[in-house]
Each structure stands twice: as C-alpha cells, then as structure tokens.
C-alpha cells in the first residue's frame, strides 16, 4: 500500500521526501488543512461548509 501511494504522488508530480512532508503536515491545524482542501477542490457548498465547520472543533495533535 505504501509503495502504491508513493507512486501516485510521483505520477501527480507531488512527491517530496518524507521529512519535508512531515514538516508540512506539522504546521497545519485541522481548520487550516480543511480550508486549503476546500479551496483546492470543486465541492458542493454544503460539503464545503460541513468540512469547515466540523474541522473547527478538532484539536490539533
């Protein structure tokens, strides 16, 4: 499964070394991640607001 995921990243031109990915993940709160996710996709308005509202109640690790 891991190797398949790595190949998907390569195919999309999104592959980064693991330490860079971990650093990028660590800097986002759940709300920030949800906002970026919603902006980067075409979602129905109800889905967008649901993601944003539900992520607001999640505490970062």
ChimeraX commands (.cxc) that place a marker at each C-alpha (Angstrom):
marker #1 position 0.00,0.00,0.00 radius 0.5
marker #1 position 2.78,2.44,0.91 radius 0.5
marker #1 position 4.57,1.92,-2.39 radius 0.5
marker #1 position 1.35,2.41,-4.36 radius 0.5
marker #1 position 0.78,5.71,-2.54 radius 0.5
marker #1 position 4.34,6.83,-3.31 radius 0.5
marker #1 position 3.83,6.04,-7.00 radius 0.5
marker #1 position 0.59,8.06,-7.01 radius 0.5
marker #1 position 2.50,11.04,-5.63 radius 0.5
marker #1 position 5.15,10.60,-8.32 radius 0.5
marker #1 position 2.55,10.36,-11.07 radius 0.5
marker #1 position 0.88,13.59,-9.91 radius 0.5
marker #1 position 4.22,15.39,-9.54 radius 0.5
marker #1 position 3.61,15.82,-5.79 radius 0.5
marker #1 position 6.30,13.55,-4.37 radius 0.5
marker #1 position 8.51,15.07,-1.66 radius 0.5
marker #1 position 10.99,13.44,0.68 radius 0.5
marker #1 position 9.25,12.15,3.82 radius 0.5
marker #1 position 10.92,14.66,6.14 radius 0.5
marker #1 position 9.55,17.53,4.04 radius 0.5
marker #1 position 6.06,16.07,4.09 radius 0.5
marker #1 position 6.16,15.61,7.86 radius 0.5
marker #1 position 7.26,19.21,8.35 radius 0.5
marker #1 position 4.44,20.46,6.12 radius 0.5
marker #1 position 1.85,18.40,7.96 radius 0.5
marker #1 position 3.04,19.55,11.37 radius 0.5
marker #1 position 2.45,23.21,10.55 radius 0.5
marker #1 position -1.27,22.89,9.75 radius 0.5
marker #1 position -4.13,22.88,12.23 radius 0.5
marker #1 position -7.17,20.83,11.22 radius 0.5
marker #1 position -9.04,24.05,10.36 radius 0.5
marker #1 position -6.20,25.30,8.17 radius 0.5
marker #1 position -5.97,21.97,6.40 radius 0.5
marker #1 position -9.74,21.90,5.77 radius 0.5
marker #1 position -9.70,25.43,4.38 radius 0.5
marker #1 position -6.89,24.56,1.96 radius 0.5
marker #1 position -8.60,21.31,0.99 radius 0.5
marker #1 position -11.90,23.06,0.27 radius 0.5
marker #1 position -10.20,25.78,-1.78 radius 0.5
marker #1 position -8.31,23.25,-3.89 radius 0.5
marker #1 position -11.40,21.28,-4.95 radius 0.5
marker #1 position -14.76,21.81,-6.54 radius 0.5
marker #1 position -17.21,20.81,-3.84 radius 0.5
marker #1 position -20.88,21.42,-3.28 radius 0.5
marker #1 position -21.43,24.38,-0.95 radius 0.5
marker #1 position -23.00,22.13,1.69 radius 0.5
marker #1 position -19.95,19.85,1.69 radius 0.5
marker #1 position -17.54,22.80,1.88 radius 0.5
marker #1 position -19.30,24.31,4.86 radius 0.5
marker #1 position -19.55,20.92,6.57 radius 0.5
marker #1 position -15.79,20.33,6.26 radius 0.5
marker #1 position -15.00,23.80,7.57 radius 0.5
marker #1 position -17.49,23.64,10.44 radius 0.5
marker #1 position -16.50,20.15,11.57 radius 0.5
marker #1 position -12.77,20.85,11.39 radius 0.5
marker #1 position -13.18,23.86,13.68 radius 0.5
marker #1 position -13.98,21.50,16.58 radius 0.5
marker #1 position -10.92,19.27,16.13 radius 0.5
marker #1 position -7.98,19.96,18.40 radius 0.5
marker #1 position -4.51,19.77,16.79 radius 0.5
marker #1 position -2.19,16.98,17.94 radius 0.5
marker link #1:1,2 radius 0.2
marker link #1:2,3 radius 0.2
marker link #1:3,4 radius 0.2
marker link #1:4,5 radius 0.2
marker link #1:5,6 radius 0.2
marker link #1:6,7 radius 0.2
marker link #1:7,8 radius 0.2
marker link #1:8,9 radius 0.2
marker link #1:9,10 radius 0.2
marker link #1:10,11 radius 0.2
marker link #1:11,12 radius 0.2
marker link #1:12,13 radius 0.2
marker link #1:13,14 radius 0.2
marker link #1:14,15 radius 0.2
marker link #1:15,16 radius 0.2
marker link #1:16,17 radius 0.2
marker link #1:17,18 radius 0.2
marker link #1:18,19 radius 0.2
marker link #1:19,20 radius 0.2
marker link #1:20,21 radius 0.2
marker link #1:21,22 radius 0.2
marker link #1:22,23 radius 0.2
marker link #1:23,24 radius 0.2
marker link #1:24,25 radius 0.2
marker link #1:25,26 radius 0.2
marker link #1:26,27 radius 0.2
marker link #1:27,28 radius 0.2
marker link #1:28,29 radius 0.2
marker link #1:29,30 radius 0.2
marker link #1:30,31 radius 0.2
marker link #1:31,32 radius 0.2
marker link #1:32,33 radius 0.2
marker link #1:33,34 radius 0.2
marker link #1:34,35 radius 0.2
marker link #1:35,36 radius 0.2
marker link #1:36,37 radius 0.2
marker link #1:37,38 radius 0.2
marker link #1:38,39 radius 0.2
marker link #1:39,40 radius 0.2
marker link #1:40,41 radius 0.2
marker link #1:41,42 radius 0.2
marker link #1:42,43 radius 0.2
marker link #1:43,44 radius 0.2
marker link #1:44,45 radius 0.2
marker link #1:45,46 radius 0.2
marker link #1:46,47 radius 0.2
marker link #1:47,48 radius 0.2
marker link #1:48,49 radius 0.2
marker link #1:49,50 radius 0.2
marker link #1:50,51 radius 0.2
marker link #1:51,52 radius 0.2
marker link #1:52,53 radius 0.2
marker link #1:53,54 radius 0.2
marker link #1:54,55 radius 0.2
marker link #1:55,56 radius 0.2
marker link #1:56,57 radius 0.2
marker link #1:57,58 radius 0.2
marker link #1:58,59 radius 0.2
marker link #1:59,60 radius 0.2
marker link #1:60,61 radius 0.2
view
